[in-house]
Amino acid sequence: LGAASFDKYYYFGVSFDEKGEIEHEDGFGSIDEFINIVGDTAKKYLVIRLVNQDFNKKLISDIKLQEKIINQSASIAQQKGFEGVVLDFETSVLGFASIEKTITSFIENFSKTIHSGKKEFYITLYGDTYYRGRPYDVEVIAEVSDRVIIMAYDFHKARGDGGPNFPFDDNSEYPYDFKKMVDDFKKDVPAEKIEITFGLFGYDWTKGETGLAESYSYGEIKQK
């Protein structure tokens, strides 16, 4: 890990099954190893991985399930000595006002519980949140979060037309870009709360064919 090189690490992370119980997979099982490697030289944050679309649709409408996940997440952060929790809640549902309100309430409750334990609360949001009208009330979410981590990647999806992982400059070929993204977020999020992440992966689209593009890790891309 090279723990001496950085002052902050994110442990990615812990997930839950359909009943809201912690999945005892590698993500959960390797926490202690991670903590031992990093030691006390850097801050450590626990990422809560809520990335299953079907599960998240159920979670949005189930308050009891939300409470179960929130309380377990807070408990792990306390027991393992993390400085804070990062909520990675990813959904592709349409941004209806009612859905947005429900998601916002879930995030507010998550933040309140984590803060009550004297821990920091971070949130991840898609880089294309504004462009694609995703169901996140960014202004309210920013108010209850200590940091907003923008996932500035995967703008062009595996199932779709080929293009940059996330366009950087204003280019008439693409309808949105990194600089516009930053401007959009800065309208609702104080600049000092913004953190931007990049995805070290890419897709290989086959011209003229339909279906999913093949994905490649950073290492595989270098080899090719």
Backbone as CSV, one residue per row, in Angstrom:
resi,resn,N_x,N_y,N_z,CA_x,CA_y,CA_z,C_x,C_y,C_z
1,LEU,0.812,-1.219,0.000,0.000,0.000,0.000,0.849,1.273,0.000
2,GLY,2.001,1.249,0.591,2.797,2.465,0.687,2.143,3.496,1.568
3,ALA,1.788,3.089,2.766,0.986,3.944,3.647,1.639,5.286,3.937
4,ALA,2.957,5.334,3.901,3.632,6.582,4.225,3.459,7.636,3.137
5,SER,2.964,7.216,1.976,2.868,8.121,0.831,1.630,9.005,0.853
6,PHE,0.614,8.628,1.588,-0.648,9.354,1.562,-1.144,9.631,2.975
7,ASP,-1.973,10.668,3.093,-2.509,10.989,4.417,-3.951,10.521,4.585
8,LYS,-4.499,9.887,3.546,-5.882,9.413,3.614,-6.047,8.186,2.725
9,TYR,-6.801,7.204,3.241,-7.100,6.008,2.462,-8.589,5.685,2.558
10,TYR,-9.143,5.214,1.420,-10.530,4.760,1.405,-10.535,3.237,1.288
11,TYR,-11.248,2.591,2.188,-11.358,1.142,2.111,-12.642,0.782,1.371
12,PHE,-12.488,0.202,0.198,-13.617,-0.072,-0.698,-13.814,-1.584,-0.817
13,GLY,-14.659,-2.139,-0.039,-15.486,-1.555,0.997,-16.393,-2.675,1.486
14,VAL,-17.494,-2.286,2.051,-18.445,-3.222,2.646,-19.777,-3.141,1.902
15,SER,-20.379,-4.292,1.643,-21.689,-4.335,0.981,-22.663,-5.156,1.818
16,PHE,-23.925,-5.181,1.379,-24.984,-5.841,2.146,-25.811,-6.736,1.230
17,ASP,-26.399,-7.797,1.835,-27.249,-8.672,1.046,-28.670,-8.117,1.004
18,GLU,-29.591,-8.855,0.380,-30.951,-8.354,0.167,-31.731,-8.154,1.462
19,LYS,-31.264,-8.782,2.553,-31.911,-8.612,3.850,-31.265,-7.506,4.679
20,GLY,-30.256,-6.864,4.106,-29.582,-5.807,4.835,-28.517,-6.303,5.780
21,GLU,-28.106,-7.559,5.611,-27.038,-8.119,6.436,-25.697,-7.922,5.724
22,ILE,-24.649,-7.736,6.495,-23.322,-7.553,5.915,-22.936,-8.797,5.132
23,GLU,-22.449,-8.587,3.914,-21.964,-9.705,3.120,-20.548,-10.043,3.585
24,HIS,-20.378,-11.258,4.094,-19.071,-11.663,4.619,-18.207,-12.185,3.471
25,GLU,-17.810,-11.242,2.629,-16.981,-11.518,1.465,-15.595,-10.942,1.732
26,ASP,-14.789,-10.874,0.683,-13.436,-10.331,0.829,-13.460,-8.900,1.349
27,GLY,-14.449,-8.133,0.911,-14.528,-6.736,1.322,-14.605,-6.584,2.824
28,PHE,-15.419,-7.407,3.451,-15.551,-7.333,4.911,-14.391,-8.055,5.599
29,GLY,-14.008,-9.184,5.049,-13.005,-10.009,5.696,-11.609,-9.422,5.732
30,SER,-11.323,-8.463,4.862,-9.968,-7.918,4.778,-9.794,-6.581,5.496
31,ILE,-10.800,-6.149,6.236,-10.716,-4.847,6.916,-9.535,-4.791,7.871
32,ASP,-9.393,-5.804,8.696,-8.314,-5.789,9.695,-6.937,-5.757,9.031
33,GLU,-6.804,-6.499,7.952,-5.530,-6.495,7.223,-5.218,-5.093,6.693
34,PHE,-6.251,-4.454,6.143,-6.094,-3.089,5.629,-5.661,-2.138,6.732
35,ILE,-6.319,-2.200,7.872,-6.014,-1.312,8.994,-4.586,-1.533,9.491
36,ASN,-4.172,-2.787,9.544,-2.814,-3.089,9.997,-1.758,-2.551,9.041
37,ILE,-2.035,-2.621,7.750,-1.073,-2.143,6.752,-0.962,-0.619,6.799
38,VAL,-2.092,0.057,6.859,-2.086,1.516,6.874,-1.546,2.042,8.206
39,GLY,-1.928,1.375,9.275,-1.469,1.811,10.597,-2.083,3.142,11.003
40,ASP,-1.348,3.873,11.805,-1.839,5.157,12.316,-1.260,6.352,11.571
41,THR,-0.648,6.105,10.432,0.014,7.193,9.703,-0.943,7.987,8.820
42,ALA,-2.149,7.474,8.627,-3.084,8.143,7.724,-4.518,7.932,8.203
43,LYS,-5.409,8.804,7.772,-6.827,8.656,8.077,-7.417,7.554,7.202
44,LYS,-8.361,6.832,7.753,-8.971,5.711,7.051,-10.490,5.895,7.003
45,TYR,-11.062,5.702,5.832,-12.502,5.872,5.645,-13.103,4.592,5.072
46,LEU,-14.236,4.211,5.627,-14.930,3.003,5.199,-15.956,3.340,4.122
47,VAL,-15.827,2.711,2.958,-16.782,2.925,1.871,-17.897,1.891,1.965
48,ILE,-19.131,2.378,1.986,-20.309,1.517,1.984,-20.764,1.372,0.539
49,ARG,-20.623,0.175,-0.004,-20.884,-0.070,-1.427,-22.348,-0.461,-1.653
50,LEU,-23.137,0.491,-2.072,-24.531,0.230,-2.445,-24.648,0.493,-3.941
51,VAL,-24.245,-0.485,-4.734,-24.147,-0.286,-6.185,-25.046,-1.227,-6.974
52,ASN,-25.757,-2.114,-6.286,-26.668,-3.021,-6.974,-27.987,-2.295,-7.254
53,GLN,-28.304,-2.123,-8.514,-29.466,-1.318,-8.893,-30.780,-1.898,-8.369
54,ASP,-30.952,-3.208,-8.466,-32.198,-3.833,-8.001,-32.350,-3.666,-6.492
55,PHE,-31.253,-3.888,-5.767,-31.304,-3.740,-4.321,-31.605,-2.298,-3.932
56,ASN,-30.988,-1.352,-4.616,-31.170,0.060,-4.274,-32.596,0.534,-4.535
57,LYS,-33.254,-0.026,-5.539,-34.658,0.310,-5.776,-35.509,-0.118,-4.579
58,LYS,-35.213,-1.290,-4.059,-35.921,-1.783,-2.881,-35.586,-0.930,-1.661
59,LEU,-34.334,-0.574,-1.528,-33.870,0.188,-0.372,-34.547,1.549,-0.285
60,ILE,-34.755,2.190,-1.423,-35.350,3.518,-1.456,-36.713,3.548,-0.764
61,SER,-37.462,2.453,-0.882,-38.835,2.432,-0.370,-38.975,1.681,0.954
62,ASP,-37.863,1.245,1.538,-37.926,0.439,2.756,-37.155,1.124,3.885
63,ILE,-37.862,1.842,4.730,-37.226,2.614,5.810,-36.504,1.702,6.799
64,LYS,-37.116,0.559,7.123,-36.504,-0.370,8.072,-35.174,-0.899,7.539
65,LEU,-35.140,-1.193,6.255,-33.910,-1.687,5.626,-32.842,-0.600,5.636
66,GLN,-33.248,0.629,5.388,-32.318,1.752,5.441,-31.697,1.874,6.831
67,GLU,-32.537,1.816,7.855,-32.060,1.946,9.236,-31.076,0.832,9.584
68,LYS,-31.362,-0.356,9.118,-30.502,-1.501,9.403,-29.116,-1.295,8.816
69,ILE,-29.070,-0.846,7.581,-27.787,-0.621,6.913,-27.038,0.543,7.546
70,ILE,-27.747,1.607,7.854,-27.117,2.776,8.476,-26.488,2.398,9.814
71,ASN,-27.238,1.696,10.647,-26.742,1.346,11.982,-25.558,0.386,11.923
72,GLN,-25.609,-0.568,11.006,-24.482,-1.497,10.865,-23.239,-0.778,10.369
73,SER,-23.422,0.146,9.446,-22.290,0.902,8.908,-21.627,1.724,10.004
74,ALA,-22.456,2.380,10.814,-21.934,3.187,11.915,-21.195,2.317,12.927
75,SER,-21.730,1.137,13.175,-21.121,0.220,14.136,-19.741,-0.243,13.676
76,ILE,-19.627,-0.606,12.394,-18.333,-1.048,11.862,-17.306,0.074,11.945
77,ALA,-17.722,1.281,11.581,-16.804,2.433,11.613,-16.274,2.656,13.027
78,GLN,-17.145,2.495,14.019,-16.738,2.671,15.410,-15.815,1.539,15.859
79,GLN,-16.207,0.327,15.593,-15.449,-0.832,16.047,-14.049,-0.881,15.438
80,LYS,-13.942,-0.525,14.174,-12.667,-0.651,13.461,-11.838,0.636,13.474
81,GLY,-12.366,1.689,14.071,-11.597,2.909,14.215,-11.422,3.739,12.954
82,PHE,-12.411,3.687,12.054,-12.354,4.535,10.866,-12.668,5.978,11.246
83,GLU,-12.058,6.917,10.527,-12.343,8.336,10.766,-13.703,8.744,10.239
84,GLY,-14.194,7.997,9.287,-15.480,8.348,8.724,-16.004,7.286,7.781
85,VAL,-17.185,7.553,7.238,-17.867,6.638,6.324,-18.125,7.353,5.009
86,VAL,-17.922,6.632,3.912,-18.228,7.148,2.576,-19.415,6.355,2.036
87,LEU,-20.506,7.022,1.762,-21.681,6.353,1.195,-21.603,6.391,-0.325
88,ASP,-21.459,5.213,-0.913,-21.438,5.085,-2.377,-22.771,4.476,-2.802
89,PHE,-23.780,5.345,-2.889,-25.131,4.916,-3.255,-25.373,5.289,-4.711
90,GLU,-25.418,4.279,-5.570,-25.528,4.524,-7.010,-26.853,3.993,-7.538
91,THR,-27.584,4.868,-8.198,-28.863,4.452,-8.759,-29.079,5.113,-10.114
92,SER,-29.775,4.390,-10.975,-30.075,4.915,-12.308,-31.565,5.191,-12.483
93,VAL,-32.323,5.197,-11.382,-33.756,5.471,-11.484,-33.975,6.903,-11.971
94,LEU,-35.118,7.121,-12.581,-35.435,8.441,-13.101,-35.608,9.433,-11.958
95,GLY,-35.229,10.677,-12.229,-35.201,11.685,-11.173,-36.526,12.349,-10.870
96,PHE,-37.562,11.560,-10.563,-38.833,12.143,-10.150,-38.663,12.823,-8.794
97,ALA,-39.461,13.846,-8.544,-39.337,14.611,-7.303,-39.494,13.725,-6.074
98,SER,-40.435,12.777,-6.129,-40.673,11.909,-4.976,-39.475,11.004,-4.713
99,ILE,-38.869,10.481,-5.772,-37.697,9.615,-5.630,-36.526,10.423,-5.081
100,GLU,-36.326,11.604,-5.619,-35.237,12.466,-5.160,-35.399,12.795,-3.676
101,LYS,-36.610,13.070,-3.255,-36.873,13.392,-1.853,-36.560,12.203,-0.953
102,THR,-36.943,11.005,-1.384,-36.699,9.801,-0.603,-35.211,9.520,-0.471
103,ILE,-34.474,9.661,-1.564,-33.030,9.439,-1.541,-32.348,10.468,-0.642
104,THR,-32.790,11.701,-0.734,-32.221,12.761,0.101,-32.440,12.465,1.576
105,SER,-33.644,12.007,1.923,-33.957,11.676,3.308,-33.056,10.549,3.813
106,PHE,-32.841,9.544,2.982,-31.966,8.435,3.340,-30.554,8.931,3.628
107,ILE,-30.037,9.794,2.771,-28.689,10.329,2.942,-28.610,11.212,4.184
108,GLU,-29.649,12.011,4.421,-29.668,12.859,5.621,-29.632,12.013,6.895
109,ASN,-30.417,10.944,6.922,-30.446,10.078,8.093,-29.118,9.355,8.287
110,PHE,-28.515,8.958,7.182,-27.210,8.301,7.238,-26.183,9.264,7.846
111,SER,-26.183,10.480,7.341,-25.251,11.502,7.825,-25.448,11.784,9.306
112,LYS,-26.704,11.913,9.723,-27.012,12.227,11.126,-26.475,11.143,12.060
113,THR,-26.659,9.884,11.672,-26.201,8.776,12.509,-24.678,8.733,12.591
114,ILE,-24.015,8.910,11.451,-22.550,8.881,11.435,-21.981,10.049,12.238
115,HIS,-22.545,11.226,12.066,-22.072,12.398,12.813,-22.319,12.259,14.308
116,SER,-23.392,11.572,14.679,-23.688,11.397,16.101,-22.616,10.562,16.794
117,GLY,-21.904,9.767,16.011,-20.807,8.977,16.548,-19.464,9.671,16.420
118,LYS,-19.501,10.978,16.149,-18.283,11.793,16.025,-17.398,11.335,14.871
119,LYS,-18.031,10.853,13.810,-17.317,10.434,12.611,-17.690,11.358,11.448
120,GLU,-16.834,11.397,10.439,-17.120,12.196,9.250,-18.001,11.409,8.284
121,PHE,-18.779,12.154,7.506,-19.658,11.524,6.518,-19.360,12.097,5.140
122,TYR,-18.974,11.210,4.217,-18.703,11.594,2.835,-19.754,10.943,1.931
123,ILE,-19.933,11.509,0.753,-20.883,10.970,-0.217,-20.225,10.950,-1.591
124,THR,-20.537,9.939,-2.390,-20.090,9.924,-3.783,-21.262,10.307,-4.684
125,LEU,-20.966,11.036,-5.752,-21.981,11.400,-6.741,-21.393,11.243,-8.139
126,TYR,-22.247,10.891,-9.078,-21.815,10.726,-10.457,-21.317,12.055,-11.049
127,GLY,-20.317,11.961,-11.897,-19.855,13.154,-12.599,-20.907,13.714,-13.543
128,ASP,-21.799,12.856,-14.023,-22.848,13.313,-14.951,-24.174,13.575,-14.243
129,THR,-24.120,13.823,-12.934,-25.342,14.023,-12.150,-26.242,15.094,-12.751
130,TYR,-25.672,16.224,-13.101,-26.471,17.334,-13.651,-26.857,17.056,-15.100
131,TYR,-25.920,16.576,-15.874,-26.159,16.354,-17.294,-27.282,15.348,-17.536
132,ARG,-27.304,14.288,-16.741,-28.307,13.243,-16.953,-29.483,13.359,-15.984
133,GLY,-29.536,14.429,-15.217,-30.680,14.663,-14.339,-30.910,13.562,-13.330
134,ARG,-29.841,13.120,-12.684,-29.955,12.028,-11.717,-30.657,12.520,-10.444
135,PRO,-31.288,11.592,-9.709,-32.172,11.982,-8.586,-31.445,12.315,-7.286
136,TYR,-30.561,13.301,-7.349,-29.829,13.723,-6.158,-30.000,15.231,-5.970
137,ASP,-30.459,15.630,-4.805,-30.545,17.048,-4.472,-29.171,17.460,-3.954
138,VAL,-28.310,17.868,-4.862,-26.901,18.075,-4.536,-26.710,19.132,-3.454
139,GLU,-27.468,20.205,-3.514,-27.307,21.286,-2.543,-27.577,20.800,-1.114
140,VAL,-28.675,20.069,-0.933,-29.010,19.554,0.393,-28.004,18.488,0.825
141,ILE,-27.630,17.610,-0.088,-26.672,16.554,0.223,-25.340,17.157,0.658
142,ALA,-24.919,18.219,-0.019,-23.656,18.873,0.327,-23.702,19.474,1.731
143,GLU,-24.862,19.954,2.133,-25.008,20.556,3.462,-24.790,19.542,4.573
144,VAL,-25.185,18.283,4.357,-25.082,17.272,5.409,-23.839,16.402,5.260
145,SER,-23.023,16.674,4.240,-21.826,15.879,3.983,-20.564,16.700,4.244
146,ASP,-19.554,16.048,4.778,-18.277,16.719,5.009,-17.458,16.805,3.733
147,ARG,-17.757,15.929,2.794,-17.063,15.959,1.511,-17.932,15.304,0.458
148,VAL,-17.894,15.863,-0.762,-18.613,15.293,-1.900,-17.572,14.781,-2.891
149,ILE,-17.565,13.476,-3.088,-16.597,12.845,-3.992,-17.265,12.648,-5.346
150,ILE,-16.772,13.344,-6.341,-17.362,13.288,-7.683,-16.671,12.208,-8.497
151,MET,-17.453,11.268,-9.007,-16.910,10.178,-9.811,-16.863,10.626,-11.279
152,ALA,-15.737,11.234,-11.659,-15.600,11.812,-12.997,-15.075,10.764,-13.970
153,TYR,-15.911,9.764,-14.230,-15.545,8.719,-15.180,-16.809,8.007,-15.632
154,ASP,-16.658,7.138,-16.604,-17.780,6.352,-17.122,-18.870,7.230,-17.747
155,PHE,-18.459,8.336,-18.360,-19.433,9.179,-19.042,-19.994,8.446,-20.259
156,HIS,-19.108,7.830,-21.038,-19.551,6.970,-22.128,-19.633,5.543,-21.586
157,LYS,-20.819,4.974,-21.687,-21.088,3.690,-21.051,-20.668,2.521,-21.941
158,ALA,-20.545,1.358,-21.306,-20.168,0.147,-22.031,-21.207,-0.201,-23.095
159,ARG,-22.473,0.064,-22.765,-23.539,-0.194,-23.737,-23.946,1.143,-24.355
160,GLY,-23.332,1.482,-25.444,-23.625,2.761,-26.095,-22.518,3.142,-27.054
161,ASP,-22.551,4.371,-27.503,-21.536,4.856,-28.441,-20.209,5.052,-27.727
162,GLY,-19.129,4.815,-28.443,-17.797,4.975,-27.885,-17.441,6.436,-27.661
163,GLY,-16.511,6.672,-26.738,-16.064,8.028,-26.460,-15.160,8.054,-25.246
164,PRO,-14.668,9.230,-24.871,-13.757,9.357,-23.725,-14.401,8.884,-22.425
165,ASN,-13.569,8.411,-21.531,-14.046,8.020,-20.204,-14.815,9.165,-19.577
166,PHE,-14.283,10.365,-19.675,-15.006,11.584,-19.327,-14.340,12.734,-20.083
167,PRO,-15.022,13.329,-21.076,-14.413,14.415,-21.871,-13.912,15.531,-20.965
168,PHE,-12.747,16.072,-21.270,-12.175,17.108,-20.415,-12.515,18.521,-20.893
169,ASP,-12.229,18.813,-22.152,-12.425,20.165,-22.683,-13.753,20.301,-23.401
170,ASP,-14.173,21.559,-23.556,-15.346,21.863,-24.362,-15.074,21.394,-25.786
171,ASN,-15.899,20.506,-26.282,-15.690,19.937,-27.598,-17.059,19.714,-28.223
172,SER,-17.258,20.254,-29.382,-18.569,20.170,-30.016,-18.974,18.729,-30.303
173,GLU,-17.996,17.818,-30.267,-18.307,16.422,-30.535,-19.053,15.776,-29.367
174,TYR,-18.852,16.324,-28.153,-19.467,15.761,-26.959,-20.310,16.821,-26.247
175,PRO,-21.464,16.437,-25.714,-22.391,17.425,-25.153,-22.037,17.928,-23.750
176,TYR,-21.051,17.317,-23.104,-20.737,17.675,-21.715,-19.263,17.394,-21.483
177,ASP,-18.671,18.075,-20.497,-17.252,17.858,-20.250,-16.900,18.120,-18.792
178,PHE,-15.675,17.816,-18.444,-15.175,17.912,-17.075,-15.304,19.335,-16.527
179,LYS,-14.956,20.327,-17.321,-14.987,21.708,-16.847,-16.418,22.159,-16.553
180,LYS,-17.365,21.769,-17.391,-18.764,22.093,-17.124,-19.235,21.380,-15.857
181,MET,-18.776,20.147,-15.677,-19.133,19.391,-14.483,-18.706,20.126,-13.213
182,VAL,-17.467,20.606,-13.197,-16.952,21.320,-12.035,-17.770,22.581,-11.777
183,ASP,-18.072,23.313,-12.825,-18.878,24.531,-12.681,-20.258,24.216,-12.112
184,ASP,-20.862,23.130,-12.582,-22.186,22.738,-12.092,-22.142,22.416,-10.593
185,PHE,-21.187,21.611,-10.191,-21.105,21.216,-8.785,-20.789,22.406,-7.887
186,LYS,-19.960,23.320,-8.350,-19.570,24.461,-7.517,-20.729,25.407,-7.237
187,LYS,-21.808,25.299,-8.002,-22.996,26.104,-7.730,-23.703,25.628,-6.455
188,ASP,-23.547,24.337,-6.124,-24.263,23.742,-4.991,-23.351,23.231,-3.878
189,VAL,-22.065,23.066,-4.176,-21.137,22.491,-3.199,-19.973,23.455,-2.970
190,PRO,-19.667,23.820,-1.731,-18.487,24.651,-1.465,-17.241,23.974,-2.031
191,ALA,-16.382,24.743,-2.666,-15.217,24.180,-3.341,-14.352,23.335,-2.407
192,GLU,-14.267,23.745,-1.133,-13.406,23.008,-0.202,-13.962,21.627,0.146
193,LYS,-15.218,21.365,-0.201,-15.810,20.049,0.058,-15.676,19.112,-1.136
194,ILE,-15.248,19.613,-2.258,-15.214,18.815,-3.482,-13.937,17.997,-3.581
195,GLU,-14.107,16.731,-3.898,-12.984,15.843,-4.209,-13.358,15.084,-5.471
196,ILE,-12.416,14.934,-6.389,-12.723,14.320,-7.677,-11.916,13.041,-7.851
197,THR,-12.585,11.982,-8.265,-11.910,10.711,-8.506,-11.963,10.362,-9.992
198,PHE,-10.958,9.634,-10.425,-10.859,9.196,-11.815,-10.861,7.676,-11.863
199,GLY,-11.428,7.121,-12.897,-11.453,5.674,-13.045,-10.321,5.206,-13.936
200,LEU,-9.450,4.359,-13.403,-8.325,3.850,-14.191,-8.763,2.588,-14.939
201,PHE,-9.660,2.780,-15.882,-10.141,1.694,-16.721,-10.653,2.309,-18.020
202,GLY,-10.969,1.471,-18.962,-11.510,1.978,-20.219,-12.312,0.911,-20.923
203,TYR,-13.013,1.302,-21.991,-13.805,0.366,-22.780,-13.242,0.270,-24.195
204,ASP,-13.452,-0.883,-24.799,-13.059,-1.078,-26.196,-14.329,-1.399,-26.977
205,TRP,-14.831,-0.415,-27.716,-16.038,-0.607,-28.508,-15.677,-1.182,-29.880
206,THR,-16.522,-2.062,-30.365,-16.340,-2.598,-31.715,-17.255,-1.843,-32.662
207,LYS,-16.656,-1.140,-33.598,-17.417,-0.263,-34.487,-18.449,-1.048,-35.295
208,GLY,-19.667,-0.518,-35.288,-20.726,-1.101,-36.096,-21.432,-2.286,-35.474
209,GLU,-20.982,-2.711,-34.282,-21.620,-3.848,-33.625,-22.373,-3.389,-32.374
210,THR,-23.408,-4.114,-32.010,-24.177,-3.779,-30.827,-23.753,-4.674,-29.657
211,GLY,-24.152,-4.305,-28.465,-23.806,-5.077,-27.285,-22.875,-4.313,-26.371
212,LEU,-22.378,-5.000,-25.360,-21.507,-4.369,-24.379,-20.083,-4.246,-24.903
213,ALA,-19.486,-3.084,-24.648,-18.071,-2.921,-24.964,-17.248,-3.718,-23.964
214,GLU,-16.083,-4.167,-24.389,-15.207,-4.906,-23.489,-14.453,-3.927,-22.601
215,SER,-14.397,-4.204,-21.304,-13.714,-3.311,-20.379,-12.288,-3.778,-20.136
216,TYR,-11.401,-2.813,-19.891,-10.004,-3.108,-19.620,-9.529,-2.315,-18.413
217,SER,-8.775,-2.982,-17.567,-8.171,-2.284,-16.438,-6.997,-1.452,-16.930
218,TYR,-6.479,-0.598,-16.042,-5.330,0.246,-16.391,-4.136,-0.613,-16.812
219,GLY,-3.905,-1.704,-16.076,-2.801,-2.591,-16.412,-2.968,-3.225,-17.771
220,GLU,-4.192,-3.665,-18.068,-4.464,-4.284,-19.365,-4.328,-3.283,-20.501
221,ILE,-4.735,-2.050,-20.252,-4.612,-1.013,-21.277,-3.141,-0.763,-21.598
222,LYS,-2.293,-0.711,-20.573,-0.864,-0.492,-20.806,-0.263,-1.649,-21.618
223,GLN,-0.699,-2.862,-21.330,-0.178,-4.010,-22.058,-0.562,-3.981,-23.532
224,LYS,-1.770,-3.465,-23.814,-2.252,-3.432,-25.189,-1.762,-2.224,-25.949
